[in-house]
């Protein structure tokens, strides 16, 4: 869940059997960062973002209470992001519980931080 997650990517993730939504789909684009984090915590969701500052700040501020996935790519089109997610989820190392971790996904690699 995040304001910059395309509804197309949310749909793609649902196709992979993830309960995914986008702030844009829910028409909640007016929420502050704090409100997005509180909503994610309340609903037990992982936040997906392109924003490094958001990812670092909120993950470390809420460490152990939320999961954050940060996508690091210059090409932020939904199609490209979906390809990156497919590679990530095809990797057996991605099958661990991500709900309380920071994950940084790049074009060809990823890092999972406990």
C-alpha positions in Angstrom: 0.0 0.0 0.0 1.3 3.5 -0.9 0.3 6.5 -2.9 2.8 5.8 -5.6 1.8 2.1 -6.1 -0.1 1.9 -9.3 -3.5 0.2 -9.2 -2.1 -1.8 -12.1 0.6 -3.2 -9.8 -1.8 -3.7 -7.0 -3.9 -5.8 -9.5 -0.7 -7.7 -10.6 0.1 -8.5 -7.0 -3.5 -9.7 -6.4 -2.9 -12.0 -9.4 0.0 -13.5 -7.4 -2.4 -14.2 -4.5 -1.3 -11.2 -2.4 -4.0 -9.1 -0.7 -2.9 -5.9 -2.3 -4.4 -2.4 -2.6 -3.4 1.0 -3.7 -4.1 4.3 -1.9 -5.2 5.5 -5.3 -7.6 2.6 -5.7 -9.2 3.5 -2.4 -9.2 7.2 -3.3 -7.2 8.0 -0.1 -4.5 10.0 -1.8 -5.1 12.8 0.7 -3.7 10.7 3.6 -0.5 11.9 5.3 2.5 9.6 5.6 1.7 9.0 9.2 -1.9 8.1 8.3 -0.7 5.6 5.6 1.6 4.0 8.2 -1.2 3.8 10.8 -3.6 2.3 8.2 -0.9 -0.3 7.2 -0.4 -1.3 10.8 -4.1 -1.5 11.5 -4.7 -3.7 8.5 -1.5 -5.7 8.8 -0.2 -4.6 5.4 3.3 -4.1 4.0 4.0 -0.6 2.5 5.4 -0.5 -1.0 7.1 2.8 -2.0 9.6 4.3 -4.4 10.6 6.9 -1.8 13.8 6.2 0.1 13.3 8.7 2.8 9.8 7.4 3.5 11.1 3.8 3.6 14.0 4.5 5.9 12.2 6.9 8.2 9.1 4.8 8.8 10.7 1.4 8.8 13.2 2.4 11.4 10.7 4.5 13.4 8.2 1.5 13.4 10.8 -1.3 13.4 9.2 -4.6 14.2 5.7 -3.2 13.7 5.5 -2.8 9.9 7.1 -4.1 6.7 8.3 -1.8 4.0 9.3 -2.7 0.4 11.2 0.0 -1.4 11.5 -0.3 -5.2 14.7 1.2 -6.6 14.3 1.8 -10.3 14.3 4.8 -12.5 11.6 3.3 -14.7 8.6 3.4 -12.5 6.0 2.3 -15.1 3.7 -0.3 -13.8 4.8 -2.8 -16.4 8.4 -2.5 -15.4 7.7 -2.6 -11.7 5.6 -5.7 -12.2 8.6 -7.4 -13.9 10.8 -6.5 -11.0 8.2 -7.9 -8.6 7.9 -11.1 -10.6 11.7 -11.6 -10.5 11.7 -10.9 -6.7 8.8 -13.4 -5.9 10.3 -16.0 -8.2 13.4 -16.1 -6.0 13.1 -18.6 -3.2 14.8 -16.2 -0.7 11.7 -13.9 -1.0 9.5 -16.6 0.5 10.3 -15.6 4.1 7.9 -13.5 6.2 8.3 -9.9 5.0 5.7 -8.4 7.3 8.2 -6.8 9.7 11.2 -6.3 7.4 12.6 -3.7 5.1 13.1 -5.0 1.6 15.0 -3.0 -1.0 14.4 -4.3 -4.5 16.6 -3.2 -7.4 16.5 -4.0 -11.1 18.4 -7.2 -10.7 18.9 -7.8 -7.0 17.3 -7.3 -3.6 18.2 -7.0 0.0 16.1 -8.0 3.0 16.9 -6.2 6.3 15.6 -7.6 9.6 
